Amino acid sequence: MTRVLGIETSCDETAAAVVARDKDDTPRILSNIVLSQIDAHAAFGGVVPEIAARAHVEALDGVIEAALTEAGATLDEMDGIAATAGPGLIGGLIVGLTTGKAIAAALGKPLVPVNHLEGHALTARLTDGLDFPYLLLLVSGGHTQIVHVAGLGQYERWASTIDDALGEAFDKTAKLLSLPYPGGPSVERAAKNGHSARFAFPRPMKGEARPDFSFSGLKTAVRRAASELAPLSQADVADLCASFQAAVTESLADRVMHSLNRFRETHPELQEPALVVAGGVAANQAIRGALDELCRQAGFRLVAPPLKLCGDNAAMIAWAGLERLEAGMLPENALAFAPRPRWPLDENTTPVVGAGKRGAKA
């Protein structure tokens, strides 16, 4: 059995996990501890980097200990240590990566600096045993992109947002409507009681030839509608959320179809190609439903991780580290690896100006 300890501190979750691959090649999550900082940031309506970094310092040792206890294992029994090295908030990255370096150096174990986005990209291989190649839709608070996953470390970005990331659009819409933080789940809950046809919001970039995404204009349309109705009733808020979510799902489906067609042309040999949806926004059930229907129509299989693995977690970091460890894909001097607040999954991609709050290069 190969076992790897994973550490994740890129944003506002302090997480540690132990993931293993059995002798029969079966992946196993032995533990997955996630300590959320939602309460610490709720009053500010978003993540405060300094607060997040201090919270990681205070909690990480205990979270790692809890992960090892749940896994029934010790640090000496780990075959490697994986830690998120980027992209993300620099303070949090320093805490997690430095801790991973210290443990690896003290034990003489390999350190695997992991790209947080690669963790999301490979989660479907952990949960569903998915083979390469496949198409990835990554939707989170900082990233909205479609990536061709050809193999381990072989990523080609096919589409990205030209302005806001989808998760950011959800969060800002929630804040505009005075819904509690985190915004995405709050908008989804409110939408369940609303009428999606009440407001004719735009479907950004629908029908355009380029495959990219845009959500800034939709967010502005919601603001204008809310301003015209102010003060808002509970029914108004529900209808605004339902209409916003309907516009998002329709636009997303239209944009994704471009890449599904391209993937078909690129891999005609695949009988049932797969679309993987990952990232925090992948937990939204309306979006999952729309993508599932789209995949059925296009002859694709939709692979969506369990809800607990959609958001930031250390199991995906441990798994990405395990895959790289087994493949021998480690940096020459991992203990000197510097955290990277901006770290594109596709290193060769052309930066898109305004592509999400964590940097255009992502």
C-alpha positions in Angstrom: 0.0 0.0 0.0 1.2 3.5 -0.9 0.1 6.2 1.5 0.4 9.9 1.2 -0.4 12.7 3.6 -2.0 15.7 1.9 -2.1 19.3 3.2 -4.4 22.0 1.8 -4.3 25.6 3.0 -4.8 27.6 -0.3 -7.8 29.6 0.9 -10.1 29.4 3.9 -10.2 25.7 4.7 -7.5 24.1 6.8 -7.4 20.5 5.6 -5.4 17.3 5.9 -6.0 13.8 4.5 -4.4 10.4 4.0 -5.0 8.7 0.7 -3.7 5.3 -0.3 -3.5 2.9 -3.3 -3.9 -0.7 -2.4 -1.8 -3.5 -3.9 -4.7 -4.3 -6.2 -4.5 -0.7 -7.5 -7.7 0.5 -5.7 -7.6 4.1 -4.5 -8.7 4.7 -0.9 -9.4 7.8 1.2 -8.3 6.8 4.7 -9.1 10.2 6.2 -10.2 13.6 5.0 -10.4 16.3 7.7 -11.6 19.8 6.6 -11.8 22.6 9.2 -13.8 25.5 7.7 -13.2 29.1 8.5 -16.7 30.3 7.4 -17.6 31.8 10.7 -14.4 33.8 10.9 -15.0 35.4 7.6 -18.8 35.7 7.5 -18.9 39.1 9.0 -16.8 40.4 6.2 -18.8 38.8 3.4 -15.7 37.1 2.0 -12.3 35.7 2.8 -9.8 38.0 4.6 -6.3 36.7 3.7 -4.7 37.8 7.0 -7.4 36.1 9.1 -7.2 33.0 7.0 -3.4 32.7 7.3 -3.5 33.1 11.1 -6.2 30.5 11.4 -4.2 28.0 9.4 -1.2 28.5 11.7 -3.4 27.8 14.7 -5.3 24.8 13.4 -3.0 22.9 11.0 -1.1 20.8 13.5 -4.3 19.6 15.1 -5.9 18.9 11.7 -2.9 16.8 10.6 -3.0 14.8 13.8 -6.7 14.2 13.4 -6.2 13.0 9.8 -3.5 10.5 10.9 -5.6 9.3 13.8 -8.6 8.7 11.6 -6.5 6.9 9.1 -5.0 4.7 11.8 -1.5 5.6 10.6 1.6 7.5 11.7 3.8 10.0 9.9 6.6 7.3 9.7 4.2 5.1 7.6 3.7 7.8 5.0 5.4 7.2 1.6 5.3 10.9 0.8 4.0 14.3 1.9 1.9 16.4 -0.5 1.1 20.1 0.1 -0.7 22.7 -2.0 1.9 25.1 -3.4 -0.5 27.2 -5.4 -2.5 28.9 -6.7 -4.2 30.6 -3.8 -3.7 33.2 -1.0 0.1 33.5 -0.4 -0.2 33.5 3.4 -2.1 30.3 3.5 0.1 28.6 0.9 3.2 29.5 3.0 1.7 27.9 6.1 0.8 24.6 4.4 3.8 24.2 2.2 6.3 25.1 5.0 4.6 22.6 7.3 4.8 19.9 4.5 8.5 20.7 4.0 9.3 20.5 7.7 7.6 17.1 8.0 9.2 15.7 4.9 12.7 16.9 5.9 12.4 15.6 9.4 11.2 12.2 8.2 13.4 11.9 5.1 10.2 11.5 3.0 9.6 12.9 -0.5 7.8 16.2 -0.7 5.3 16.7 -3.6 4.3 20.4 -4.1 0.9 20.1 -5.7 -1.0 22.5 -8.0 -4.4 23.0 -6.3 -6.1 22.9 -9.8 -4.4 19.6 -10.6 -6.0 18.3 -7.4 -9.4 19.1 -8.7 -8.5 17.8 -12.2 -7.5 14.4 -10.8 -10.3 13.9 -8.3 -12.3 11.8 -10.7 -9.5 9.3 -11.0 -9.6 8.9 -7.2 -13.4 8.6 -6.9 -14.3 6.9 -10.2 -11.1 5.4 -11.5 -11.4 7.4 -14.7 -8.8 6.8 -17.4 -7.1 9.5 -19.4 -8.0 11.4 -21.6 -11.1 13.3 -20.5 -12.5 16.8 -20.5 -12.5 18.9 -17.3 -14.9 21.8 -16.5 -13.4 23.6 -13.5 -15.8 26.0 -11.8 -14.9 27.6 -8.5 -14.6 31.0 -6.8 -11.4 31.8 -8.6 -11.5 29.8 -11.8 -13.8 28.9 -14.7 -12.2 27.0 -17.4 -12.4 23.9 -19.6 -9.2 21.8 -19.8 -8.3 18.9 -22.0 -6.7 16.3 -19.6 -4.6 14.1 -21.8 -2.5 12.6 -19.0 -0.8 13.3 -15.7 0.8 16.7 -16.1 -0.6 17.0 -19.6 -3.2 19.8 -19.6 -4.4 22.1 -22.3 -6.8 24.9 -21.5 -9.5 25.2 -24.2 -11.7 27.9 -22.7 -11.7 30.3 -19.8 -13.7 33.2 -18.4 -13.0 36.6 -19.8 -14.1 38.4 -16.7 -15.6 37.0 -13.4 -15.2 33.4 -12.3 -18.6 31.7 -11.9 -18.2 31.2 -8.2 -17.3 34.9 -7.8 -20.5 35.8 -9.7 -22.5 33.7 -7.3 -20.8 35.2 -4.3 -21.3 38.8 -5.5 -24.9 38.2 -6.4 -25.5 36.8 -2.9 -23.8 39.9 -1.3 -25.9 42.2 -3.5 -29.1 40.5 -2.3 -28.0 40.4 1.3 -27.8 36.7 1.5 -25.4 35.0 4.0 -21.9 34.0 3.2 -20.8 31.7 1.5 -22.9 33.1 -1.4 -23.1 30.1 -3.8 -25.1 27.8 -1.5 -27.3 30.7 -0.3 -28.2 31.6 -3.9 -29.0 28.0 -4.7 -31.2 27.6 -1.6 -33.1 30.8 -2.4 -33.6 29.8 -6.0 -35.5 26.7 -5.0 -38.4 28.9 -3.9 -38.3 31.3 -6.9 -39.6 31.6 -10.4 -36.8 31.4 -13.0 -38.9 33.0 -15.8 -39.7 36.2 -13.9 -36.5 38.1 -15.0 -35.2 37.8 -18.6 -31.5 38.0 -17.7 -28.9 37.7 -20.6 -27.2 34.4 -21.4 -23.6 35.7 -21.7 -21.9 34.7 -25.0 -24.6 32.2 -25.9 -24.3 31.3 -29.6 -20.8 32.8 -30.0 -18.2 30.9 -31.9 -15.4 31.4 -29.3 -15.8 28.8 -26.4 -15.0 31.2 -23.5 -17.3 32.3 -20.6 -18.4 35.6 -19.3 -20.5 36.4 -16.2 -19.9 40.1 -15.4 -22.8 41.3 -17.6 -25.2 38.9 -15.9 -24.1 40.1 -12.5 -24.8 43.7 -13.6 -28.2 42.7 -14.9 -29.1 41.3 -11.5 -28.0 44.5 -9.8 -30.1 46.7 -12.1 -33.2 44.5 -11.6 -32.7 44.5 -7.8 -32.2 48.3 -7.7 -35.5 48.9 -9.6 -37.4 46.7 -7.2 -35.9 48.0 -3.9 -36.8 47.3 -1.2 -36.8 43.6 -2.0 -39.3 41.2 -0.6 -38.3 37.6 0.1 -40.2 36.5 -3.0 -38.2 39.1 -5.1 -34.9 37.7 -3.8 -36.0 34.1 -4.6 -37.1 35.0 -8.1 -33.9 37.0 -8.7 -31.8 34.0 -7.6 -33.8 31.5 -9.7 -33.6 33.7 -12.8 -29.9 34.2 -12.2 -29.2 30.5 -11.8 -31.3 29.7 -14.9 -29.2 32.1 -16.9 -26.0 30.6 -15.6 -27.0 27.0 -16.4 -28.2 27.9 -19.9 -25.1 29.9 -20.7 -22.8 27.3 -19.2 -24.4 24.5 -21.2 -24.0 26.5 -24.4 -20.4 27.2 -23.7 -19.5 23.6 -22.7 -21.1 22.2 -25.9 -18.3 23.8 -28.0 -15.6 21.9 -26.1 -17.6 18.6 -26.1 -17.7 18.8 -29.9 -14.0 19.6 -30.1 -13.2 16.7 -27.7 -15.2 14.3 -30.0 -13.2 15.4 -33.0 -10.0 15.0 -31.0 -10.8 11.6 -29.7 -13.0 9.8 -32.2 -11.8 6.4 -30.8 -13.6 6.9 -27.4 -16.9 5.2 -27.2 -18.1 7.1 -24.1 -16.0 10.1 -23.5 -16.2 11.8 -20.1 -16.8 15.3 -18.9 -15.6 15.9 -15.4 -17.0 18.8 -13.4 -14.9 19.9 -10.4 -14.5 22.8 -8.0 -16.8 24.3 -5.4 -19.5 25.4 -7.9 -19.8 21.7 -9.0 -21.8 21.1 -5.9 -24.7 23.2 -7.3 -27.5 20.7 -8.2 -29.1 22.8 -10.9 -25.7 23.1 -12.7 -25.1 19.3 -12.3 -28.6 18.6 -13.7 -28.0 20.8 -16.7 -24.6 19.3 -17.4 -26.0 15.8 -17.0 -28.7 16.5 -19.6 -26.2 18.1 -21.9 -23.9 15.0 -21.7 -26.7 12.6 -22.3 -27.6 14.5 -25.5 -24.0 14.6 -26.6 -23.2 11.0 -25.8 -20.8 11.9 -23.0 -20.6 10.5 -19.4 -20.8 13.2 -16.7 -18.4 12.5 -13.8 -19.0 14.7 -10.7 -17.2 14.1 -7.4 -19.1 13.6 -4.2 -20.2 16.9 -2.7 -17.6 16.7 0.1 -14.9 16.6 -2.6 -16.1 19.5 -4.7 -14.8 22.2 -2.4 -11.3 22.6 -1.2 -10.1 19.4 0.5 -6.8 17.6 1.2 -7.8 14.2 -0.2 -7.5 15.6 -3.7 -4.1 17.0 -2.8 -2.9 13.7 -1.4 -4.1 11.9 -4.5 -2.4 14.2 -6.9 0.7 13.8 -4.8 0.4 10.0 -4.8 0.0 10.0 -8.6 3.1 12.1 -9.1 5.1 10.2 -6.5 4.3 6.9 -8.3 5.1 8.3 -11.7 8.4 9.8 -10.4 7.3 13.3 -11.4 8.9 15.3 -8.6 10.8 18.6 -8.8 14.5 18.3 -8.5 14.7 20.2 -5.2 11.2 20.0 -3.7 12.2 21.5 -0.4 13.2 24.7 -2.1 9.9 25.0 -4.1 8.4 28.4 -3.6 4.6 28.9 -3.2 3.0 30.3 -6.3 -0.2 32.5 -5.7 -0.7 32.2 -9.5 0.0 28.9 -11.1 -1.9 28.0 -14.3 -2.7 24.3 -14.9 -1.7 24.8 -18.5 1.7 26.5 -18.3 1.7 27.2 -22.1 -1.6 28.9 -22.2 -2.0 32.5 -23.3 -3.2 34.7 -20.3 -6.8 35.9 -20.5 -7.1 39.4 -19.1 -9.6 39.5 -16.3 -10.0 35.8 -16.0 -11.2 35.4 -12.4 -10.1 36.9 -9.2 -7.1 34.6 -8.7 -5.3 35.9 -11.7 -5.6 35.9 -15.5 -3.0 33.2 -16.0 -5.1 30.7 -14.2 
